[in-house]
């Protein structure tokens, strides 16, 4: 965003601008941020924290910004280079889009109407909670909605800044919700008395070599980014690859190719650092005031979604556990792991989660415009 603030920069080739943004900062400052992110992210992944590298990037970025290693230092990386941020969004879009497979669509075929209704109700509950958070004096409506919208935490964090929400607050609240959901899943399984045996395999498990996944990212991510930018869709660097990958996967053309895990982790790290390095002491003060209300609303959303899960079970005949896992507002990978370990209907759970994720991310630009118009009317 800052790249376009100087008149001469649009004439400079994009790769050269990206390299200049990186090379203008001493290498040891980048190493002092990247190395701890990788180390902490690896540790969190071992502990089973969802998107651990993204969370690590957020934590390390905040620490670096507040200690002056970045941000306040005139020679520090005040922000992640825009080229890296856009590339990370494209990778994330392909990753989310590849969740759509023929088996995923089949899982919705018989019960598509009740699943769609419950999906919309889930989004309505979370957006409603976000509007309540937006009434806090330190939070605007759009940031409140993005912070509490169910599902797609990494996607919303990646595009929050581009859609004019406070990316820092969105990142913290979204991952607080994911951590609460992940931490309570074992308790839910214990209370329901479901045994875990680790059996099962994810539907559409990858069997293609790593280079096929790399080619998928290069072709679908590159073409999707171009299409997103040409069509002038907000957050096109994420939504373009996402839609194209969903079409390719839904038609069964991906041949089992998956985004390489290392590339996913790097992208998560970039997105986390992008939010973290922009923190200031004032931002921390705001978070301290906002988090109690946000935590209460997170609990309320989780409880409301559990109620919607019970309704989904009654409408579709799915087991209570399957419906709960399908409507859990976030933590999709932890939810799928729990579904696999309990022998649940993984296809059904994945289908409902993916549908909500796609609807939410595709609706985000329209939500942004609508809330901006609402804010203007209220201001008038």
BADRENFI-70186 format. One record per residue (C-alpha): residue number from 1; residue in three letters; x, y, z. Coordinates in pm, whole numbers, m for minus. Layout:
! BADRENFI-70186
REC    nr   rest        u        v        w
REC   NUM    ala        X        Y        Z
...
***
This chain:
! BADRENFI-70186
REC    nr   rest        u        v        w
REC     1    unk        0        0        0
REC     2    unk      278      237       88
REC     3    unk      448      148     m241
REC     4    unk      203      359     m436
REC     5    unk      244      669     m220
REC     6    unk      547      798     m417
REC     7    unk      500      912     m770
REC     8    unk      795      737     m929
REC     9    unk      731      386     m793
REC    10    unk      447      275    m1027
REC    11    unk      695      311    m1316
REC    12    unk      946       77    m1153
REC    13    unk      912     m298    m1230
REC    14    unk      736     m486     m951
REC    15    unk     1016     m740     m882
REC    16    unk     1268     m457     m850
REC    17    unk     1047     m275     m597
REC    18    unk     1009     m597     m399
REC    19    unk     1384     m660     m394
REC    20    unk     1455     m302     m292
REC    21    unk     1209     m333       m1
REC    22    unk     1396     m638      126
REC    23    unk     1754     m533       52
REC    24    unk     1714     m190      216
REC    25    unk     1700     m365      554
REC    26    unk     2018     m522      701
REC    27    unk     2009     m900      664
REC    28    unk     2059     m957     1035
REC    29    unk     1736     m771     1113
REC    30    unk     1544    m1007      887
REC    31    unk     1726    m1306     1040
REC    32    unk     1639    m1180     1389
REC    33    unk     1271    m1197     1292
REC    34    unk     1259    m1500     1061
REC    35    unk     1470    m1742     1268
REC    36    unk     1262    m1711     1589
REC    37    unk      943    m1737     1383
REC    38    unk     1061    m2065     1231
REC    39    unk     1178    m2205     1566
REC    40    unk      867    m2106     1760
REC    41    unk      643    m2217     1474
REC    42    unk      806    m2560     1465
REC    43    unk      754    m2596     1839
REC    44    unk      388    m2495     1818
REC    45    unk      329    m2736     1531
REC    46    unk      474    m3018     1742
REC    47    unk      234    m2921     2020
REC    48    unk      m54    m2938     1773
REC    49    unk     m137    m2566     1764
REC    50    unk     m335    m2497     1442
REC    51    unk     m145    m2276     1196
REC    52    unk      135    m2262     1451
REC    53    unk      377    m2077     1223
REC    54    unk      123    m1800     1162
REC    55    unk       71    m1762     1536
REC    56    unk      450    m1765     1585
REC    57    unk      495    m1493     1322
REC    58    unk      234    m1282     1499
REC    59    unk      403    m1322     1839
REC    60    unk      758    m1266     1708
REC    61    unk      647     m971     1497
REC    62    unk      478     m806     1794
REC    63    unk      785     m858     2011
REC    64    unk     1017     m720     1745
REC    65    unk      799     m416     1683
REC    66    unk      762     m329     2051
REC    67    unk     1135     m372     2126
REC    68    unk     1238     m148     1838
REC    69    unk     1397     m419     1624
REC    70    unk     1138     m331     1361
REC    71    unk      884      m57     1319
REC    72    unk     1035      219     1532
REC    73    unk     1384      172     1388
REC    74    unk     1445      376     1071
REC    75    unk     1634       84      919
REC    76    unk     1405     m195     1039
REC    77    unk     1145     m376      824
REC    78    unk      838     m169      912
REC    79    unk      625     m412      716
REC    80    unk      653     m730      517
REC    81    unk      722     m648      147
REC    82    unk      393     m634      m41
REC    83    unk      516     m886     m297
REC    84    unk      569    m1144      m21
REC    85    unk      228    m1069      130
REC    86    unk       51    m1112     m205
REC    87    unk      238    m1435     m277
REC    88    unk      138    m1569       66
REC    89    unk     m225    m1481       m6
REC    90    unk     m210    m1667     m338
REC    91    unk      m65    m1979     m172
REC    92    unk     m332    m1963       96
REC    93    unk     m604    m1923     m166
REC    94    unk     m486    m2236     m350
REC    95    unk     m464    m2424      m18
REC    96    unk     m824    m2339       74
REC    97    unk     m953    m2401     m277
REC    98    unk     m801    m2749     m295
REC    99    unk    m1022    m2853       m1
REC   100    unk    m1301    m2868     m259
REC   101    unk    m1287    m3217     m407
REC   102    unk    m1550    m3437     m574
REC   103    unk    m1591    m3625     m244
REC   104    unk    m1655    m3294      m66
REC   105    unk    m1933    m3207     m307
REC   106    unk    m2078    m3557     m276
REC   107    unk    m2091    m3513      101
REC   108    unk    m2336    m3225       56
REC   109    unk    m2551    m3374     m218
REC   110    unk    m2823    m3532       m3
REC   111    unk    m2851    m3259      261
REC   112    unk    m2748    m2945       74
REC   113    unk    m3050    m2734      178
REC   114    unk    m3031    m2781      558
REC   115    unk    m2652    m2753      541
REC   116    unk    m2679    m2424      350
REC   117    unk    m2936    m2288      596
REC   118    unk    m2721    m2381      897
REC   119    unk    m2415    m2233      725
REC   120    unk    m2592    m1900      673
REC   121    unk    m2721    m1903     1031
REC   122    unk    m2369    m1972     1159
REC   123    unk    m2234    m1677      965
REC   124    unk    m2524    m1460     1083
REC   125    unk    m2447    m1548     1446
REC   126    unk    m2078    m1469     1411
REC   127    unk    m2137    m1147     1213
REC   128    unk    m2392    m1042     1476
REC   129    unk    m2134    m1099     1747
REC   130    unk    m1887     m899     1540
REC   131    unk    m2132     m608     1518
REC   132    unk    m2162     m616     1897
REC   133    unk    m1784     m607     1927
REC   134    unk    m1787     m319     1678
REC   135    unk    m1985     m113     1930
REC   136    unk    m1678     m107     2153
REC   137    unk    m1525      240     2146
REC   138    unk    m1190      101     2026
REC   139    unk    m1327     m118     1744
REC   140    unk    m1496      m28     1416
REC   141    unk    m1779     m239     1274
REC   142    unk    m1575     m401      998
REC   143    unk    m1289     m500     1229
REC   144    unk    m1539     m644     1479
REC   145    unk    m1704     m855     1211
REC   146    unk    m1379     m982     1062
REC   147    unk    m1246    m1060     1409
REC   148    unk    m1540    m1283     1504
REC   149    unk    m1656    m1428     1171
REC   150    unk    m1653    m1806     1198
REC   151    unk    m1394    m1997      999
REC   152    unk    m1113    m1904      765
REC   153    unk     m900    m1732     1028
REC   154    unk     m586    m1726      816
REC   155    unk     m774    m1605      509
REC   156    unk     m943    m1319      694
REC   157    unk     m619    m1213      859
REC   158    unk     m448    m1215      518
REC   159    unk     m702     m982      354
REC   160    unk     m814     m772      652
REC   161    unk     m576     m485      583
REC   162    unk     m665     m474      215
REC   163    unk    m1037     m451      306
REC   164    unk     m964     m170      556
REC   165    unk    m1006     m363      879
REC   166    unk     m749     m353     1161
REC   167    unk     m541     m658     1072
REC   168    unk     m373     m668     1413
REC   169    unk     m695     m693     1611
REC   170    unk     m845     m936     1360
REC   171    unk     m540    m1164     1392
REC   172    unk     m540    m1171     1773
REC   173    unk     m915    m1231     1815
REC   174    unk     m937    m1486     1533
REC   175    unk     m654    m1695     1677
REC   176    unk     m786    m1661     2029
REC   177    unk    m1107    m1822     1899
REC   178    unk     m914    m2096     1718
REC   179    unk     m711    m2172     2030
REC   180    unk    m1024    m2187     2249
REC   181    unk    m1192    m2426     2004
REC   182    unk     m882    m2645     1974
REC   183    unk     m827    m2656     2349
REC   184    unk    m1188    m2755     2421
REC   185    unk    m1214    m3030     2156
REC   186    unk    m1053    m3299     2377
REC   187    unk    m1294    m3200     2655
REC   188    unk    m1591    m3235     2419
REC   189    unk    m1474    m3580     2310
REC   190    unk    m1427    m3679     2674
REC   191    unk    m1774    m3558     2776
REC   192    unk    m1939    m3735     2480
REC   193    unk    m1752    m4054     2567
REC   194    unk    m1616    m4099     2213
REC   195    unk    m1301    m4309     2190
REC   196    unk    m1014    m4195     1971
REC   197    unk     m808    m4450     1780
REC   198    unk     m639    m4241     1512
REC   199    unk     m805    m4447     1239
REC   200    unk     m912    m4312      907
REC   201    unk     m767    m4101      634
REC   202    unk     m862    m3764      506
REC   203    unk    m1084    m3769      201
REC   204    unk     m893    m3691     m113
REC   205    unk     m560    m3758       59
REC   206    unk     m272    m3648     m156
REC   207    unk      m94    m3912     m357
REC   208    unk       76    m3685     m610
REC   209    unk      448    m3597     m581
REC   210    unk      558    m3269     m426
REC   211    unk      649    m3114     m759
REC   212    unk      289    m3158     m877
REC   213    unk      176    m2948     m581
REC   214    unk      437    m2687     m664
REC   215    unk      315    m2677    m1023
REC   216    unk      m43    m2643     m898
REC   217    unk       54    m2339     m690
REC   218    unk      252    m2183     m975
REC   219    unk      m20    m2226    m1238
REC   220    unk     m340    m2188    m1038
REC   221    unk     m195    m1935     m796
REC   222    unk      m37    m1726    m1071
REC   223    unk     m334    m1736    m1307
REC   224    unk     m582    m1685    m1023
REC   225    unk     m391    m1379     m902
REC   226    unk     m394    m1228    m1250
REC   227    unk     m767    m1296    m1288
REC   228    unk     m836    m1149     m945
REC   229    unk     m644     m832    m1027
REC   230    unk     m786     m794    m1378
REC   231    unk    m1143     m833    m1249
REC   232    unk    m1066     m578     m975
REC   233    unk    m1219     m803     m710
REC   234    unk    m1121     m685     m360
REC   235    unk     m859     m917     m210
REC   236    unk     m818    m1069     m557
REC   237    unk     m476    m1214     m472
REC   238    unk     m647    m1456     m234
REC   239    unk     m996    m1491     m381
REC   240    unk     m880    m1538     m743
REC   241    unk     m658    m1841     m666
REC   242    unk     m919    m1970     m419
REC   243    unk    m1201    m1976     m674
REC   244    unk     m982    m2117     m951
REC   245    unk     m842    m2389     m721
REC   246    unk    m1195    m2477     m606
REC   247    unk    m1307    m2517     m970
REC   248    unk    m1002    m2728    m1055
REC   249    unk    m1046    m2942     m744
REC   250    unk    m1424    m2974     m777
REC   251    unk    m1385    m3100    m1133
REC   252    unk    m1126    m3353    m1017
REC   253    unk     m851    m3198    m1229
REC   254    unk     m598    m3153     m948
REC   255    unk     m512    m3527     m957
REC   256    unk     m449    m3533     m583
REC   257    unk     m189    m3254     m591
REC   258    unk     m161    m3056     m268
REC   259    unk       22    m2738     m176
REC   260    unk      366    m2842      m39
REC   261    unk      369    m2821      340
REC   262    unk      688    m2614      348
REC   263    unk      531    m2352      122
REC   264    unk      223    m2339      343
REC   265    unk      436    m2282      653
REC   266    unk      634    m2003      485
REC   267    unk      309    m1834      378
REC   268    unk      166    m1862      729
REC   269    unk      484    m1707      867
REC   270    unk      462    m1414      623
REC   271    unk       98    m1345      712
REC   272    unk      171    m1364     1085
REC   273    unk      470    m1131     1057
REC   274    unk      271     m890      841
REC   275    unk       23     m841     1125
REC   276    unk      281     m857     1404
REC   277    unk      538     m601     1287
REC   278    unk      272     m330     1256
REC   279    unk      192     m341     1630
REC   280    unk      254      m39     1848
REC   281    unk      225       16     2223
REC   282    unk     m104      192     2156
REC   283    unk     m232     m121     1978
REC   284    unk     m145     m332     2282
REC   285    unk     m337      m91     2506
REC   286    unk     m639     m119     2276
REC   287    unk     m620     m499     2281
REC   288    unk     m606     m499     2659
REC   289    unk     m935     m309     2665
REC   290    unk    m1101     m511     2388
REC   291    unk    m1005     m871     2472
REC   292    unk    m1241     m924     2770
REC   293    unk    m1544     m838     2553
REC   294    unk    m1402    m1037     2262
REC   295    unk    m1348    m1345     2483
REC   296    unk    m1709    m1336     2607
REC   297    unk    m1839    m1306     2251
REC   298    unk    m1615    m1594     2137
REC   299    unk    m1767    m1819     2403
REC   300    unk    m2118    m1703     2305
REC   301    unk    m2052    m1781     1936
REC   302    unk    m1915    m2129     2018
REC   303    unk    m2222    m2208     2232
REC   304    unk    m2460    m2076     1966
REC   305    unk    m2286    m2283     1697
REC   306    unk    m2316    m2592     1918
REC   307    unk    m2692    m2526     1925
REC   308    unk    m2694    m2497     1546
REC   309    unk    m2506    m2827     1536
REC   310    unk    m2788    m2989     1731
REC   311    unk    m3035    m2845     1481
REC   312    unk    m2824    m2975     1190
REC   313    unk    m2822    m3321     1349
REC   314    unk    m3202    m3316     1374
REC   315    unk    m3245    m3199     1013
REC   316    unk    m2996    m3434      847
REC   317    unk    m2981    m3737     1074
REC   318    unk    m2607    m3688     1128
REC   319    unk    m2473    m3791     1467
REC   320    unk    m2454    m3523     1735
REC   321    unk    m2073    m3536     1727
REC   322    unk    m2055    m3508     1347
REC   323    unk    m2291    m3210     1353
REC   324    unk    m2095    m3043     1634
REC   325    unk    m1765    m3085     1450
REC   326    unk    m1924    m2965     1125
REC   327    unk    m2057    m2642     1280
REC   328    unk    m1763    m2563     1510
REC   329    unk    m1675    m2201     1425
REC   330    unk    m1313    m2243     1318
REC   331    unk    m1010    m2461     1368
REC   332    unk    m1089    m2669     1060
REC   333    unk     m769    m2875     1068
REC   334    unk     m805    m2954     1440
REC   335    unk    m1169    m3045     1378
REC   336    unk    m1074    m3278     1092
REC   337    unk     m807    m3441     1310
REC   338    unk    m1068    m3501     1581
REC   339    unk    m1310    m3640     1323
REC   340    unk    m1046    m3878     1186
REC   341    unk     m944    m4000     1530
REC   342    unk    m1302    m4079     1633
REC   343    unk    m1407    m4254     1312
REC   344    unk    m1668    m3987     1239
REC   345    unk    m1809    m3901      898
REC   346    unk    m1509    m3697      783
REC   347    unk    m1655    m3623      440
REC   348    unk    m1966    m3465      591
REC   349    unk    m1768    m3264      847
REC   350    unk    m1525    m3140      583
REC   351    unk    m1802    m3052      338
REC   352    unk    m1991    m2835      587
REC   353    unk    m1674    m2665      712
REC   354    unk    m1548    m2594      360
REC   355    unk    m1884    m2459      245
REC   356    unk    m1892    m2210      532
REC   357    unk    m1530    m2112      473
REC   358    unk    m1590    m2046      102
REC   359    unk    m1912    m1852      162
REC   360    unk    m1748    m1641      430
REC   361    unk    m1435    m1551      231
REC   362    unk    m1628    m1481      m90
REC   363    unk    m1875    m1262      102
REC   364    unk    m1600    m1065      280
REC   365    unk    m1561     m793       13
REC   366    unk    m1939     m736       m3
REC   367    unk    m1952     m727      377
REC   368    unk    m1672     m472      376
REC   369    unk    m1857     m246      134
REC   370    unk    m2188     m282      318
REC   371    unk    m2043     m197      657
REC   372    unk    m1852       97      511
REC   373    unk    m2178      233      371
REC   374    unk    m2349      175      707
REC   375    unk    m2069      359      887
REC   376    unk    m2102      654      647
REC   377    unk    m2479      675      707
REC   378    unk    m2430      660     1084
REC   379    unk    m2161      926     1060
REC   380    unk    m2395     1147      860
***
